[in-house]
Structure formats: C-alpha cells, structure tokens
C-alpha cells in the first residue's frame, strides 16, 4: 500500500538555481496492482522513486508506505520495500549467494528462515546454477537476476522498480517482466517506472504519465485512452506531452 | 545516532571479506610490508658486497721530495696511514717519481701520461695563482693564511688592526685576474681524470730536515725566520668523488704528519705530548640499548604515522568512492541499516586495515632492521652490536597510541573518500592529506621539538593531531625508562580520541548529505559557483562559511605578522606604545571585523539576523554588565595559578601589556584600544558571523563551543588562547540567550576595561603602596604581592557564587524567555504510531 500526496522536490543547480524536479505529485498503489510511471528521461521518475525508497528527502509532501511516513520512519519503510533500479548495482567481489544472503541478513532474516527463503527465491528465478559465481564474472542477465533476488529476499509488501529493463536484451527483459507478474499475483503493491510503452501495455494495471515533474494523467489504460480519445498508449503519451509543452509555452 | 551492532557487524564482515578478495588491498596491506623490508635489506647488503667502490686516482707531483717514512708505496698509501685498512685500497696513487712501471690498474700508459700532463698543467696554473695570492695577501686575511708561518701572522695582524698598506692601482685588476685563474683551474681540474692532486714543493724534504736540525740545536732565532714550504692538496668539493677521495688522502697525510712530528720531537728530545696541551679524552657512555632506542625512536613514530595513513587510504577510497563508482552505493542505502551503521561498519573496516598495515610494517621493519644491523656488525666491526627491539612497555604504548591515530586517519579518509565520486577523485582528495601529514611528521621528528615536563609548549603539542602521539611515542621509544612523559599520555589520548570523534562525525554527516551521495558529474565552473553562492543565500551563514571566515582571519593574521613587525622597525622607543596601539586597532578592524561583516553582507540574506543586530531585554543587558565584575577576579587568579603551565610571553605581548598600564597615556585612549575596539570587532566576528554559522544547523551547544575555541585561537598567545576560550563560552551563551550582539559587546567592554584598570592599579601600587592595603580585613579581599593586585579568598568566594548564579540563570531562565526567531532547536517530534500494521 503506497499513498503519495503532493510530493515536491527541489534541487540546487549551479546553472539554473533552484530547480523543481517534482512539482506536487500524488497517487496511490494498492496491493496486487502494478502501477506504471510512464515518462521521458528527466521527467522526475527516478527522483520520485528515490524519495519513496527514503534515499532522498522530499522538500514537501507526504508519503505513506505500509502505514509508515517515509520522512519520519525511514528504517521501517526500508525494511518493507524492495527497490531495484539501474543504479542499484551488485558487488563484484561477492558471489550471487553471498550477495543475496548479505542483504537477507541486513533485512533481519536469520538461520533456517533465511536459507529457506533464499532457496525459494533462487528456485523461482532459476539462479541455482550460478550461485557461486562472483559478481564480476556474471553476464548482464545473471546480474539482473541477482538484483531482483536481492530486492525480494525479505518478501516485502511493496516493490519499486525503476526502469529495470533498460539496457537489457529482449530475453532478459522478458524474464524480468515475468518475475514482476508473478510478484503481482502474490499480492504485492508494485510501482513500475519506464519509458517503454509496450511494457506498460503488457504489465501495468494503472498508469500515471509524468512529465517535467507533473503527473499529466492517471488511470487504467482503458480509462486514459477513452478520456483522451487515443487508440494506443503511445498516441496518448505523445498527445499529453505535446499538449503540456504547448500550454507551458503559451503561459 | 542509533546504532544496531548486528548491522555494523554485518557490514564490517562484508567489507573486510571484500577487501581481502581485492588483490590491490592484499598487496598493499600484507605482501608489501612482508616482502618490502627484507627485500630492501637484502638488496642493500648485496649492494655493499658486490658494488665495491672504484678506487679513486690521486696524483702526487714531486713525490721524490717526500721524507721518510714513505707516504706512498707501490702505488698506494700504505694501510698503516688509515684507521681502517680497507680505505687504502680505495685510493690509487700515481707519482712522477722515476719508476714508470708503477701504473694505475685499468689505465693505459697513454692515459697515465695524460694524467701526469694534466697534473703538470694544473701545477703551473696553481703556481700562477699563488703568486697572485702573495700579491693580494696584505688586504685579504684568507690569502694571508696561505703564506708561510711568520709572514702570514704579520699580515694577518696588520689586516686585523687595519694597518694595511694602500692598495695599488691595479688591485681590482689583480682580483679579477685571480678570479679568472680560479675559474680556469676549476675547469682544467674537472676536465682531467684527477680526483685529488698533491703538489709537493721543490726542496720540501730538505726544508723539513733544516727545521729539525735547528730544533735540535735550539737555534730559535733562525727557526722563527725560516720560511716554510707547504705542499698543496687540490680537490673539487663540488664533485663528490673528489671530495671523498680528498678526505681519505687527508686521513693518510694527517697520520703521516703525526708520525713526522713524533720523530721530530724525539730528535729534539721533547715529550710526545707537547703538541697536545689539553689532550682531551672523550668517553661515550651510551650503551647498546640506548643506541637502539634512539634509532627506533627516530624511525618508528614516523613509520607508524605514514603507515597508519597509507593503510587507511586505499581501503577508504574503495569502500566509499569505489562503492559509488561501482553503483552499489544506492543498493546499500536502501537496506534497513541506518547511515550511522553503514559509516561505522565501513569505518571499522578501514581502521582494521590501517592498524594491520601499520603493525605488519613495524614488525617486518623491526626484524629486518635487527637482522641487517647484526649482520653488518659482524662484517665490519663498526661498533654497532646486535640491536635489541624496543622494550615491551614501549611496544605497548606503540599499540595504544596507534588506535586513536589510525581511527583519526580512517575517519578522515572515509569522509574525503565519501565526498569523491570515483576512486580517481578520491586519490586527488587524499593526496593533500598525505602531504600535510608528512609535514607534521617531519615537524615532530625534529630534535628540538619534544615533550618535557617543564616545557610550556608541551601541552599545546599534545593537543595537536598527529604531532601529539608522534612526540609521545618518540619520547617513550627513545627513553623507555622515562615515566615523566606519561603525564602527557592522557591529554594525548584524549585529544586524539576527540579528533577521531570529530572526523567520524563528519563522515556520518557526509553520508547523510544528498548532495554528497548523489553528486552528478558536473564541470566545476568558478563563475557559476560564485553566482550560485551569491544568489541562493540563506538568512544565516552555513557551518562551512563560518569555518572559512575563521580560517580567513587566521590567514590574514599570519600574513600581516611580518608586515606589522616590519612597521615597528625604526620607531623611536617612546613612540612604540602609541604605534602598537594604532596597529592593534587597525588589526582588529581590518583582520577581524571586516572579513566577518563582508561575508555577512555577501553570503547571507539577513545581515541583521546573522550579526544579531537587535535590542536585547533589559535583564539580559544587566546580567551581561554585572557578570564581568565577578568574573574578572576569578580570571586573574586562574591565570596566575596556571602561570607555570604556559610558555613565557613573547616580547610583543609583554610590550602590549605594558602599554595597557602605561599611565602617561590618557585613560580613554587605553580603554578605546584595549576594550572598546576588541569588544566591537571581536563580537561582530565571533558572536556574530561565526556563532551564527556554526549554529545554523541547529546545534547550539556545539556552536558555542566551536565559536569559543576559534575565539581563543585567534589570540595566538597561549595564555590568551586559554583565557579567551573560557570567556568565549560565556559570551556565546549570552549571545544565544539574548539573541543580540549588544550584551556581548557590553560584557566584553567591561571585562577588558577591568583588565586595564587592574593593570593601572597594580602599576600605581608598585610606585607607592597605600597603607590601608595591609589592614587585616582588607587583606582577606585583596593584597598586593610582587607589585600586582591579587584577589584573595573572600573576594573569590563571593565572585564564584555570583558567577554561578548568573550563569545558571542564563542557562535556565534565559531559555524560557528566548526569542522565537533565535537559532532553531530540534524539537523532539511527537511520536505517534497509528495504523502502521496494514
């Protein structure tokens, strides 16, 4: 369960002064739902998700994850979410097993519970054959699987994926999507940020189109297409962005 | 800062394993120390064994003139002329005496001829030179010395008493000619293959014999006037080979001369001891332990510091900057471990490696050193016996002091490495740290810097990072039996632990800063940075700006020391006091107030808030005015009782104090210079800009402490540093509680004025002591020993009580009346945990 209301974030940039990366974003994600965050590069997706994962502090606004306010109880929030992005790398000098075990322990799992859970995750992601390979020797696909395993090892109710498939080949990307589908079916609240339309169409139950720190539209795919009279996600996306940029210019 | 040790342990465990899997770290920490020293040691031994020195070439002209016993035999100086027989083999002598067979080894007949020809050419030049020298001798005592005994003495006396004859017209030309000739000789000598050339004068042997005969017949008149012939030894001091060969030849000739002298004395039937009226006997009482201790005392502290830093350097870069570079930083940040746990875990890893590196280096170095020294001792019999390792007590202290030292470096490296985006950037940041550390180590190793129980500077050295532990260690290793220096152990440990704590706190702050963790790779642009600095102002200065303001003041003071002392030169004695006062006022305004005011205007959006320009409450002002009167006696007595701890006042400070009690100056001038100016300038700077900056993060307590320490440090003189730091605490408290600059100014003005009055009263008492001072009742309050007004028991008790009450009021009462616009304080948040279990 994720509730985000009026979230803003400002950065101080040497060139442009105070820059607003997020300008009042609100949405909600329910259990068993994949919520898509669709936007071009620099739209504010990563900033928003970093705030949800407590790595950045919001300038204003409120975010409740599993009943905890992100700003006040970051540790509690962190232990209830799984976060994966392109920036969350894996350690070169650790094997797959050690890496997942390390994070399992940091999340408070111990003993039989940990081994059992790890076995489950390794089976689910088909990772057993490379569990003793060091991070530096892994292929991109293996690394991505380790990342996912690290994200879900503590079985968190909330999962956040920030462009998890960017830079992956089709086969690996398909595996990632498959894993996320399984997680949704297990009743997790999932946020999925991307700029790839087809993934949104395949995976997301509800979508928010985000551009320049603003949410332009929010709803299920069908709702959005009907509201804005577009036939596909792609048409809808470009129509929204064009319209926003036009109004911004005229204003 | 909440820390779960389970998480710290997990992180530590992972980091250590990670480092141990890294070949670079393993190499630096384990392989290098274990291999390096034995390798170096063996290499050095091999060098000395296989690369024996090439023999140097000495040419002696007119060798036939040399009297017996023979100085040269078979192309070498016989071994009897050297302390160590080996030296003989390091010199080859070529003479122009008849036998052509006596050739130098590895030199063809051709080259040998060339050498002799070169030597002869140089002899000609030298003879020309000597003629010139004889001509110039009446005006130059160095030249006079070159002439033979009697003549030389006469000329020297004449030069010393200024009775030199008039210089000839061509004097300058002769000097030029001499210099030209000197240059030519130098070039000729350098171009030849000669290392040392000895020129024996014609008739030298005969001359010597004549002297001996005259001595035997005791014909003193003739003896005194007989001109002496002096052999000449030519060398090139700029050429090391020549210089070394020269020293060896000198050794042989000196011993040979000694022998000639002995024979001469025998002939003259004089005792052998005649040339040595003092006949000094020196005894070396150092035993082997001490020689070793002094060696370890020099090497170990330096090695310890450098290795503790090196050992922290690479792991710190890897666990902080490396983690960012490899993209695992964010992975770690989203796990439930708190930032403090992460930092402590990483810090302990770095600390572990720093200590391991240091210990391994010391052990490896110690054993190699011991082994090598004992080996060389066996070979050459140089008097260095087996070198015992430092005593267990010294080693114990070595380890104890290593802990805070390594902790300091680890935390510092970790902070800097966290700031860096990549390994490469990390190395750039840490290199200056290395340089500074090297400088401080060199400073501590200089023989004049040491910890002594009576030396006043010792306590200040103790308070310095790096220098304190280095000096303590030096003292303990050099003289293990010396328990006196152990008084410094506590201050050194305390200050070291304090510095480590500050460095660690800084590392945690770095880890909490979004700017640092998510710094994008942007180009640094000075113009943009300045524009941002001036555009995005906050009402109060930042912590860093306050620190920079202080450093700027210190730097300006440092720069102007020379300028100020320069301007005092040539000032008439009666004007010194006045001139000094002018400078003090200029210094206060230009170096202390101006930087703070300028920075406040440029860098903050509210000068009024930053400098606390606001009316205080009447009560606050009253307390600020009353407090100095009760603090003054306490401060005077405290300083007097601590007098022996501090080093002597420098002359400039003494002169300033003298000016304070100078009765010839009008009182308002003295008060203006020593009370009003500092009250205004220093308050604006330290309770204005610096305190506001240090407190802008909400930590009022730390802000007061830091502002008072900086306030102390700006006073430079140790006594003043101590005094001002204590007063700074009170002033800081007043400023924070009243949120106004005015009470501080009033306090400062009163306090300094009282010091001026105290000085003046003391001075007037030293002239004529009033009778009432000796009355019983009065002497319970004040007395006047040694011409200084001193406060006694009753005054002090009263003042201490009043001070306590007023400061308590400031701490408690003042708080409730605090202005809501004052420095924000972190309020404990109302914690409500509702609906968390969904």
Interface residues (C-beta under 8 A of the other chain):
Chain A: X1 X12 X14 X15 X17 X18 X53 X54 X55 X56 X57 X66 X67 X68 X72 X75 X76 X78 X79 X81 X83 X85 X87 X88 X89 X90 X91 X92 X93 X94 X102 X103 X105 X106 X107 X108 X150
Chain B: X7 X10 X11 X14 X17 X18 X21 X22 X326 X327 X328 X330 X331 X333 X334 X335 X336 X337 X338 X514 X517 X518 X522 X525 X528 X529 X531 X532 X535 X536 X829 X835 X836 X837 X838
